[in-house]
Amino acid sequence: MKQTHASEGNLSSFASDTESISMGALSVVLMGPDPAGRQRMTKALSGPQATVVQVYSGYPEVDELSDLIKRDYDVALVHLDPDPEAALDVIETLCAGNKHLTVMVYSAREDAQLVVRCMRAGAREFLTDPLVANAVSEALVRAAVRREEVRRKTVSIGRLLVFSGAKGGVGVTTVASNFAVALAEHAKVALVDLDMELGDAALTLGVSAPFTCLDALNNPRRLDGDLLAGLLTKHSSGLSVLAGPDTIPASQPNKEGLSRLLHVARENFEYVVVDTGSNSIGLYDALFDAATTVYLVSQVSVPDLRNANRFITRYFSGLGREKLQIVLNRYLARNMEIDEASITKALTQPAKWKVPNDYASAQRAQNTGIAIALEKNPMARVLGQMAEDACGEVARPAKKKRFGLFS
């Protein structure tokens, strides 16, 4: 198979791949056995909208297609007429292998069934030969719009921050929900309560939620950004909350529903905070695999540390350890029963965060629905530092007290 990089006929004047993309022009690959057909395609693409970066003097073989699929090209223009069946095989392979590539077909045949077959194979444009300048230009505009949409989604996919506990009662929901409130000060954030049995993140933040995560999980094929927006409840901080179920569901959500929910949420928010509680074991593998960061919440006691060790060994003994951060909740610095060395040994790594024990503030927040993160107390300070760390900001150091003659 002969292939050239913009070197056939008058293609030598075209710029390189990188230059064309940086200029905003679409990078185009031409393919087809007919030299005259390739020349007509070249002439139709001679404006500023596109740059031909590669030419195939036929239909690429399997190995060549594999290489082509890996490249970040915008458009593949395939001449259908010389061998429609071979062209259809190429179209189907390209479309299946590279979802970002816009495949266009051009043909002199007026065959409605052939057009349908091309579209089913994944082609997005069917251009008639002889090529009309306006038709080509309009097709390139649509391809450019699609390219920008793909890039936008790729660039803006949100970070997934998962909070979990190795044991019930360690305060996962308190930490996760208040962390989300603190993070909402810096970015667009959604809090998803996936504790399917006893989730109460909405209650913790004092919001009344008419819809829950079950409404999203039970309709994965219908779920999109608009539907998700209608299911979310807004907190006064700007945080969007998808509440846990009001009743204990008969079964756990399937992976399709969970994957779709997280994908749509990450498309629409910079950060998605997930509260798994300690009652969503069936979801752990999928969640931890997709997560940007996993926060394991524990307390300093023999049972808590033992369970945390088992949790880490099960889910983070190999790859993925770098995404794990350990949060010690209700931490008492003066608790000398278990020293730091023993805590680190049990957790297999140092705890990154220590949320101080402030029973009065936590109890008041639960009873009033006012988020701890919105108040000024030691817990709020640590949660704020966690949020700053998550979004890449430098955490503000705690102010040192000054002592003077009159202090």
C-alpha positions, -999 to 999 in steps of 0.1 A, spaced: 0 0 0 14 33 -10 10 61 15 25 96 15 24 125 39 9 154 19 32 147 -11 9 137 -40 2 162 -68 0 197 -54 0 185 -17 36 195 -11 26 230 -1 6 218 29 20 223 64 28 195 89 3 179 112 13 199 143 13 232 124 -21 226 109 -37 217 141 -23 247 159 -36 270 132 -71 256 137 -74 237 104 -87 202 104 -61 175 97 -74 153 69 -64 118 56 -73 109 20 -77 74 8 -88 57 -25 -72 38 -54 -83 63 -81 -56 90 -87 -81 113 -104 -105 109 -74 -77 118 -50 -69 149 -71 -105 160 -70 -106 156 -32 -73 175 -29 -87 204 -49 -119 205 -29 -98 207 3 -75 235 -9 -90 262 13 -79 272 49 -104 249 66 -84 217 62 -49 204 57 -42 171 41 -16 153 62 -16 118 47 -27 101 15 -33 65 8 -33 54 -28 -58 26 -20 -76 12 10 -53 7 40 -46 -28 53 -53 -39 89 -18 -29 102 -20 5 85 -54 11 99 -42 3 134 -15 29 131 -39 54 116 -64 49 144 -37 58 170 -30 92 153 -49 123 164 -63 131 130 -96 149 126 -111 137 93 -107 106 70 -121 111 35 -128 78 17 -135 74 -20 -162 48 -22 -166 40 -59 -134 20 -68 -144 -8 -44 -174 -2 -22 -171 -33 0 -134 -27 8 -142 10 15 -170 0 39 -147 -23 58 -122 6 62 -150 29 73 -163 5 99 -128 -2 113 -119 35 115 -152 44 132 -150 15 157 -114 22 166 -114 60 169 -145 77 182 -130 112 177 -123 108 140 -150 121 116 -152 98 86 -165 112 53 -174 93 22 -176 106 -14 -192 88 -43 -208 94 -77 -232 66 -71 -269 75 -64 -276 44 -43 -298 50 -12 -290 16 3 -252 23 -1 -257 56 18 -275 38 46 -247 11 48 -221 39 50 -240 56 78 -244 23 97 -207 17 94 -202 50 111 -196 76 84 -209 110 93 -209 127 59 -218 115 24 -204 138 -3 -214 135 -40 -189 134 -68 -182 158 -84 -176 176 -51 -193 209 -46 -172 235 -28 -200 246 -5 -210 211 4 -174 203 14 -171 235 33 -203 229 53 -192 193 61 -158 206 74 -176 231 96 -196 203 111 -165 183 116 -148 213 133 -177 217 157 -176 180 166 -138 183 171 -142 212 196 -170 194 214 -148 162 218 -119 183 230 -141 202 255 -154 170 270 -119 155 271 -103 185 287 -131 192 312 -137 157 325 -140 161 363 -120 146 390 -136 117 410 -129 119 447 -142 89 466 -147 87 504 -150 54 521 -147 38 555 -134 4 565 -159 3 594 -192 19 601 -195 49 624 -161 64 616 -177 96 602 -173 91 564 -204 111 556 -195 140 579 -161 143 564 -171 137 528 -201 162 528 -182 189 546 -151 184 524 -175 189 494 -188 221 508 -153 234 514 -143 224 478 -173 242 464 -157 274 474 -131 268 447 -149 249 419 -181 235 405 -187 204 427 -213 176 429 -217 154 460 -231 119 452 -243 98 481 -239 61 471 -245 47 506 -274 27 493 -286 15 527 -280 43 552 -270 73 532 -277 106 549 -254 132 532 -284 154 524 -296 153 559 -262 161 572 -261 193 551 -297 202 559 -311 199 524 -344 184 514 -339 163 482 -370 153 462 -349 130 441 -322 104 449 -294 85 432 -318 57 425 -336 80 400 -304 83 382 -291 47 385 -324 32 374 -324 51 341 -289 49 328 -299 51 291 -319 82 296 -293 99 319 -277 130 305 -266 163 318 -300 178 317 -317 149 335 -289 149 361 -293 186 367 -330 180 374 -322 154 400 -297 175 420 -304 196 450 -285 229 456 -269 236 489 -264 272 501 -226 269 494 -232 262 457 -226 225 461 -250 202 441 -262 172 460 -275 139 447 -290 123 478 -289 87 489 -321 66 488 -349 73 513 -355 36 517 -333 6 516 -334 -7 480 -340 -44 472 -308 -46 452 -275 -28 445 -271 -7 413 -255 -24 383 -222 -14 369 -238 1 338 -259 25 358 -230 35 381 -206 40 352 -231 62 334 -239 83 364 -203 90 372 -195 97 335 -223 122 332 -215 138 365 -178 142 356 -188 158 322 -207 185 340 -187 191 372 -150 199 379 -151 176 409 -174 148 418 -173 137 455 -187 103 463 -197 92 497 -198 54 498 -202 51 536 -193 16 546 -224 -1 531 -215 -1 494 -189 -30 492 -203 -42 459 -194 -9 443 -158 -6 456 -139 -22 428 -155 -1 401 -154 31 421 -117 28 432 -106 19 397 -123 51 383 -113 74 411 -88 101 409 -83 100 447 -97 76 474 -100 90 509 -101 62 535 -116 75 567 -106 58 599 -103 64 637 -75 56 660 -85 25 678 -75 -11 675 -107 -23 657 -106 7 633 -69 3 625 -73 -35 620 -102 -30 596 -83 -2 578 -54 -25 573 -77 -52 559 -93 -26 536 -59 -14 523 -46 -49 518 -77 -59 498 -81 -28 475 -47 -11 475 -20 -37 479 -7 -32 444 -14 -6 417 -35 23 427 -17 29 461 -7 64 448 -43 75 447 -50 65 484 -51 92 511 -58 82 547 -80 105 569 -79 100 607 -112 114 620 -119 124 656 -82 126 661 -68 133 696 -32 144 694 -27 136 731 -40 100 729 -9 81 739 -25 46 739 -15 41 703 16 59 691 23 73 656 46 45 646 20 19 654 -7 38 635 16 41 604 25 5 606 -12 -6 608 -21 17 579 10 7 558 15 44 551 13 77 571 -21 93 575 -22 125 553 -50 141 572 -60 143 608 -94 158 615 -95 168 652 -121 156 676 -146 184 681 -178 166 694 -196 198 702 -192 213 667 -201 180 650 -232 175 672 -244 211 666 -239 207 628 -260 174 628 -288 190 647 -289 223 628 -280 212 593 -253 239 592 -222 225 575 -191 224 597 -170 236 568 -189 269 569 -180 277 605 -147 286 621 -134 257 641 -104 233 640 -124 207 619 -133 233 593 -97 244 590 -85 208 582 -113 202 558 -105 235 540 -69 224 537 -80 191 522 -101 209 497 -72 232 487 -50 202 483 -75 185 461 -78 214 437 -41 220 436 -39 251 457 -13 256 484 -29 250 518 -27 279 541 -6 271 572 -22 276 605 -14 309 621 10 307 650 0 323 682 21 352 694 29 357 730 37 390 744 38 408 777 1 415 776 -11 382 760 
